[in-house]
């Protein structure tokens, strides 16, 4: 599988920390050169990619803004000449009761979590089609299949991501491009820790423990649990898998 990644160019959004950082590191270890697109500084991720012996490019990008994504695509073209693998990982989540969600709140979550994937796919798919090879992996969520309160805008955005994945798979499949999604559960990341505990839980450790008890594998998910799935989906071994959402959640949701 590693040979099929050798010298591929991967663009990973939201890769400054958390799951995106783990994705960037794994792709570098697989042999990819990695573009880290994030609004946050990503020196640590850049260091991980270079430590793996691969080239790294950090580009400050607001993935919800068309002009920023266009500038990212231009920078990737200038530096590497192409994008082979696109990982749409950037996203935000906020515990917010439905009655308190304003339209501005709704639009911000949809823009960053879903509009961004449309924009980046639009920016890079043409080049993938021209070369007859490409891998797009979108981040969905296991909340689509669970009873989860306080995340109406987030769950709606991830439902849209599943729909976008299926539709893009149909559009791009004839050109050698696969489009799939990964749906994790609650994952121990800096972002999750900042979000704070779920309603009724004293702290995040209690939230993690309560969540883990609902899974077939009763432990907290980490970014490392997701990197193997990404490595597979972006390889030649997954060339006949497209339009799928893989639930990687310790058996919380079985689909």
C-alpha positions in Angstrom: 0.0 0.0 0.0 2.9 2.4 0.8 4.2 2.1 -2.8 0.9 3.6 -4.1 1.4 6.6 -1.9 5.0 7.2 -2.9 5.5 10.9 -3.9 1.7 11.5 -4.1 0.7 15.1 -3.2 -1.9 15.2 -0.4 -3.8 18.2 0.8 -5.2 17.9 4.3 -7.5 20.7 5.6 -7.6 21.4 9.4 -4.3 19.6 9.9 -2.7 21.9 12.5 -3.8 19.6 15.3 -6.0 16.6 16.2 -7.3 14.2 13.6 -6.0 16.3 10.7 -2.5 16.3 12.2 -2.6 12.5 12.6 -3.7 12.2 9.0 -0.9 14.4 7.7 1.7 12.4 9.7 0.4 9.1 8.4 0.3 10.2 4.8 3.8 11.4 5.1 4.9 8.1 6.6 3.2 6.4 3.7 5.3 8.4 1.3 3.2 11.5 0.4 4.3 15.1 0.4 1.7 17.0 2.4 0.0 20.4 2.2 -1.4 21.5 5.5 -4.3 23.9 5.0 -5.5 25.6 8.3 -6.3 28.9 9.8 -4.1 28.0 12.8 -0.3 27.8 12.8 0.9 24.3 12.0 4.6 24.3 12.8 4.3 21.0 14.7 2.5 19.2 11.8 5.1 20.6 9.3 7.8 19.2 11.6 6.1 15.7 11.7 5.9 15.6 7.9 9.5 16.6 7.4 10.7 14.2 10.1 9.1 11.4 7.9 11.3 12.6 5.1 8.6 14.2 3.0 8.1 17.8 1.8 5.6 19.9 3.7 3.8 23.1 2.8 1.7 25.1 5.3 -0.8 27.4 3.8 -3.1 29.6 5.9 -6.5 29.0 4.4 -10.1 29.8 5.4 -11.7 26.8 3.7 -15.1 28.4 3.9 -14.0 31.3 1.7 -13.9 30.7 -2.1 -11.1 33.2 -2.7 -8.9 31.6 0.1 -9.5 28.1 -1.4 -8.6 29.4 -4.9 -5.4 30.8 -3.5 -4.6 27.5 -1.8 -5.1 25.7 -5.1 -2.8 28.1 -6.8 -0.1 27.6 -4.1 -0.3 23.8 -4.4 0.0 24.1 -8.2 3.0 26.4 -8.0 4.8 24.3 -5.4 3.9 20.7 -6.4 2.2 20.9 -9.7 -0.8 18.8 -8.6 -3.0 17.4 -5.9 -3.5 13.7 -5.9 -5.2 13.2 -2.5 -7.7 15.6 -0.9 -8.7 15.1 2.8 -11.6 17.4 3.8 -11.0 17.2 7.6 -11.6 20.9 8.7 -14.6 21.3 10.8 -16.1 23.0 13.9 -18.6 21.8 16.5 -20.3 23.5 19.4 -22.7 22.3 22.0 -25.7 24.5 21.4 -29.4 23.8 22.1 -31.5 24.1 19.0 -33.6 27.0 20.2 -30.3 29.0 20.8 -28.9 28.5 17.3 -29.1 31.7 15.3 -29.1 31.7 11.5 -25.5 33.1 11.7 -24.5 30.1 13.9 -26.1 27.7 11.4 -24.4 29.3 8.4 -21.0 29.3 10.1 -21.1 25.6 10.9 -22.4 24.7 7.4 -19.8 26.9 5.7 -16.8 25.4 7.5 -18.0 21.8 7.7 -19.7 21.4 4.3 -19.3 24.3 1.9 -15.5 23.8 2.4 -15.6 20.3 0.9 -17.5 21.6 -2.1 -15.0 24.4 -2.6 -11.9 22.2 -2.3 -13.3 19.4 -4.5 -14.1 22.0 -7.1 -10.6 23.4 -6.9 -8.8 20.1 -7.2 -11.0 17.7 -9.1 -10.3 19.1 -12.5 -6.6 18.3 -12.2 -7.4 14.8 -10.9 -9.7 14.2 -13.9 -7.0 15.4 -16.3 -4.5 12.9 -14.8 -7.1 10.1 -14.4 -6.4 9.4 -10.7 -7.5 10.9 -7.5 -8.6 10.2 -3.9 -11.0 12.4 -1.9 -11.8 11.6 1.7 -14.4 13.6 3.6 -15.0 13.6 7.3 -18.5 12.6 8.4 -19.6 11.7 11.9 -21.2 8.9 13.8 -23.6 11.3 15.3 -25.7 10.7 12.3 -26.6 7.3 13.7 -26.9 8.1 17.4 -29.2 10.0 19.8 -27.1 13.2 20.3 -28.5 16.4 21.7 -27.2 19.9 21.1 -25.6 19.6 17.7 -28.4 20.2 15.1 -26.2 22.4 12.9 -23.2 20.0 13.2 -25.2 16.8 12.5 -26.9 18.5 9.5 -23.5 19.5 8.1 -22.2 15.9 8.4 -25.4 14.5 6.8 -24.7 16.8 3.9 -21.1 15.5 3.8 -22.4 12.0 3.3 -24.7 13.2 0.5 -21.9 15.1 -1.1 -19.6 12.1 -0.9 -22.1 9.9 -2.7 -22.9 12.4 -5.4 -19.2 13.3 -6.1 -18.4 9.5 -6.3 -21.0 9.3 -9.1 -19.6 12.4 -10.9 -15.9 11.6 -10.6 -15.8 7.8 -10.7 -15.5 7.6 -14.5 -12.3 9.6 -14.2 -10.4 7.3 -11.9 -11.3 9.3 -8.8 -12.8 7.8 -5.6 -14.7 9.7 -3.0 -15.4 8.2 0.4 -16.1 9.4 3.9 -14.9 8.4 7.4 -17.3 8.7 10.3 -15.6 8.7 13.7 -17.1 8.9 17.1 -16.1 11.2 20.0 -12.4 11.4 19.7 -9.8 12.6 22.2 -8.4 15.7 20.5 -7.5 19.2 21.6 -10.7 20.4 20.0 -12.8 18.0 22.0 -11.2 19.0 25.2 -11.9 22.7 24.5 -15.5 22.0 23.8 -16.1 20.8 27.3 -18.2 18.0 28.8 -21.5 16.9 27.6 -24.6 17.9 29.4 -24.9 16.2 32.8 -21.2 15.2 32.9 -18.8 16.7 35.4 -15.8 16.9 33.1 -14.5 15.6 29.7 -13.1 12.5 31.2 -16.6 11.5 32.4 -17.9 12.3 28.9 -15.3 10.1 27.3 -16.0 7.3 29.8 -19.8 7.5 29.4 -19.4 7.5 25.6 -17.0 4.6 25.5 -19.4 2.4 27.6 -21.9 2.5 24.6 -19.4 1.1 22.2 -18.6 -2.6 21.5 -14.9 -1.7 22.1 -15.3 0.2 25.4 -12.4 2.7 25.2 -12.0 6.3 24.0 -11.2 6.8 20.4 -8.0 8.5 19.5 -6.8 10.0 16.1 -4.6 7.0 15.8 -7.6 4.8 15.4 -8.5 6.6 12.1 -5.2 6.8 10.3 -5.2 3.2 9.0 -8.6 3.7 7.3 -7.4 6.9 5.7 -4.3 5.2 4.4 -6.3 2.4 2.9 -8.9 4.6 1.2 -6.2 6.7 -0.4 -4.3 3.7 -1.7 -4.5 1.7 -4.9 -5.9 -1.2 -2.9 -9.2 0.9 -2.5 -9.5 1.7 -6.2 -12.9 0.0 -6.4 -14.4 1.5 -3.3 -16.3 4.8 -3.7 -19.3 6.6 -2.4 -19.0 4.8 1.0 -19.1 6.1 4.5 -16.9 4.0 6.8 -18.0 4.1 10.5 -14.9 3.9 12.6 -16.3 4.1 16.1 -15.6 1.0 18.1 -18.9 -0.4 17.2 -21.1 2.4 18.5 -22.9 2.6 15.1 -23.1 -0.5 12.9 -24.0 0.4 9.3 
